[in-house]
């Protein structure tokens, strides 16, 4: 029998997200679950928001127009939060995707997680740490080829961090996991790393998968275990 995919509510802060990124964003979300609700929020009367008109129809995104009636007050942020609470209380969803680089959504992410639901954030690397850590997982636009400067994914590798910079993150995860066996199953190890560092992404280090990353580092050894699962141990 086919396994039901998690139902996700995707809420996009259009005031702080370029419409040209939406294709890459939705493709990334497809790997997380079913985007059954797709909404974007912003003042669409503004000429700067004209690009959103095309992508809304192209990607099945429902616009929620929030005119900026008061200087200094972001009514679209408030509308997004209100809708998120309404959707959360329907009990229909397994998780939410908040597309924004704005720290104003930190408390919203925390509140949704308090309800026992997953929260995925998508935004730029400049996103404040508080919002990133409030999510179960935070995905950088730069890692999915969706930035103004990096329209082509092939440019990402040149700008990626060195894999060596991920070494201490992996070692800390091994130290934190209490087990007697020196061999760690890579799947659970990766889950622990993401839980501790929601914005950890192997693509930040120029690698598609965690297995590629650990194989690149000379301080680890890998082998196949039961059921062909990949195991890793430290060499020091």
C-alpha positions, -999 to 999 in steps of 0.1 A, spaced: 0 0 0 13 35 -8 24 55 23 5 87 28 27 117 24 27 144 52 2 171 45 19 205 46 7 241 47 30 263 28 29 300 39 51 324 19 62 359 31 60 374 -4 72 408 8 106 392 16 108 364 -10 114 369 -48 89 352 -70 117 339 -93 126 314 -65 92 297 -62 99 269 -86 130 258 -67 113 263 -34 83 241 -43 106 214 -57 124 213 -24 91 211 -5 80 182 -26 107 162 -10 92 169 25 55 162 18 23 173 0 19 210 -2 -19 209 1 -22 246 10 -1 271 -8 -5 308 2 15 339 -2 11 372 17 20 407 7 9 440 -6 2 430 -42 -9 465 -52 28 475 -51 46 476 -85 75 458 -68 52 428 -63 41 425 -100 62 394 -106 40 375 -81 9 376 -104 24 352 -129 38 326 -104 6 325 -84 -13 309 -113 16 289 -125 22 272 -92 -13 271 -77 -5 297 -50 -34 315 -34 -26 352 -29 -36 370 3 -35 407 -3 -25 427 28 -22 464 20 4 483 40 -21 507 57 3 519 84 39 529 81 61 506 101 35 479 105 37 448 84 1 437 79 10 408 57 31 393 86 0 396 108 -22 380 82 2 351 78 3 344 115 -35 345 119 -39 321 90 -13 298 104 -31 296 137 -64 289 120 -49 262 98 -31 246 128 -63 243 148 -81 224 120 -59 194 128 -56 186 92 -18 192 87 13 173 97 35 203 93 41 238 81 66 254 57 73 291 65 91 307 36 108 339 50 141 353 62 123 374 88 129 368 125 93 380 132 81 344 126 103 329 153 75 327 179 50 314 153 74 285 145 78 277 182 40 278 188 33 254 159 60 230 172 44 231 207 13 217 190 34 187 180 37 196 143 68 199 122 80 233 110 103 237 81 118 271 73 131 283 40 151 315 37 184 331 30 216 326 50 212 360 65 181 347 84 185 354 121 196 324 141 166 325 164 141 318 136 164 291 121 167 273 154 129 275 161 123 252 130 127 215 129 148 221 98 158 253 80 168 252 44 189 279 28 178 293 -5 214 294 -15 215 256 -12 187 250 -37 200 274 -63 175 301 -55 193 334 -49 197 366 -68 234 361 -73 233 323 -78 206 315 -104 224 284 -116 228 255 -91 262 246 -106 277 278 -91 269 266 -56 298 242 -54 323 270 -59 309 289 -30 304 260 -7 322 256 26 350 231 29 338 197 40 364 199 68 342 225 85 315 199 91 339 175 108 333 189 143 295 189 139 296 152 131 320 144 159 299 163 184 269 142 173 288 110 179 299 121 213 263 130 222 248 97 211 251 72 240 261 38 226 288 13 232 293 3 195 320 24 178 300 21 145 272 45 140 243 40 116 244 70 93 207 75 91 201 81 129 233 101 131 221 124 104 187 128 122 205 137 154 227 163 136 196 180 120 178 180 154 207 197 170 214 220 141 182 226 121 201 245 94 226 218 88 226 208 51 253 188 34 249 210 3 264 239 24 296 219 22 293 210 -15 279 175 -10 245 161 -19 243 135 9 258 129 43 274 97 31 293 118 5 304 142 32 317 116 56 335 97 29 353 130 19 366 134 54 397 113 63 388 111 100 359 87 93 357 51 80 325 36 65 312 2 58 279 -16 50 261 -32 79 228 -52 83 202 -45 56 230 -27 37 228 3 59 258 26 59 278 26 91 305 52 101 331 53 128 358 78 138 394 69 132 410 89 159 
